[in-house]
Amino acid sequence: MKIIAVLPAYNAEKTLEKTLADIPKGSVHEVILVDDCSKDGTVELSRRLGLHTVVHEKNRGYGGNQKTCYAEALKRGADIVIMIHPDYQYDARLTPVMTGLIASGVCDVVLGNRIRTRWEALEGGMPFYKYIFNRLLTIMENSVTGQNLGEWHSGLRAYSRQVLETVRWELNSDDFVFDQQFLIQAASCRFRLGDVPVPVRYFPEASSINFKRSVVYGLSTLVLLVEHLIHKSKLVRFGFLTAKTH
């Protein structure tokens, strides 16, 4: 099975090499970096390292970057795609574990779960308000969708090709709520979701949204849950929650 790692990048020059060094040798067949108009030397470094590099002509946002990542990975024949943030916030050493759960047929979607314990999350630098938001939203999302994930808000994710060819992710937001839309879509399409524990890494070079954007993100997630409930009740059908027809 062809495994491709996709790296949605924005100003990742300082952390890109460390991220790549953590990906176990032989665990992926190709690495694709999509640059969203970085202002540093991310693109030049990516090309120098021999990565397949795609550059946006204008900034498209976190969700917009992922759209390019997945479209490019599918075009290049990926059977499994793992998204790794090149800011070194997530531990790429787990790449073979996560992709292995998909390759073996155990899961269709695998996430890195940063909330193994409360003290581990907080000692790893996760702001307290983000920890609280994370816990409350995760409880609600599990309850509404019938899932049992330890965390819904991780940026370390692996998907099977079938998931990427079924979920209507092209219709999603170009902003951070893209991640929540994708998971709710996957749950709505009855895919098997699972997770593995990953360390928490918050430090100055790691990307993170501020309090105001976190609130908008949280409210957008609540709206998504309401839409999911309405869709499931068949009162109204939302196109982005339906599977693609082939």
Protein Blocks (a to p, Z undefined) as FASTA:
>chain_A
ZZddddddehjllmmmmmmmmmcghkafbdcdddehiablmlmmmmmnopacdddfbdeb
jklmmmmmmmmmmmnopabdcdddfklpacfklmmmmmmmmmnomambdcddfblbfklm
mmnopafklmmmmmmmmmmmmmmnopacfbfkbcbdcddfklmmmpcfklmcfbfklmmm
mmmmmmmnopacddddddddddfklgcddfklmmmmmmmmmmmmmmmmmmmnomaccfkl
pccdZZ
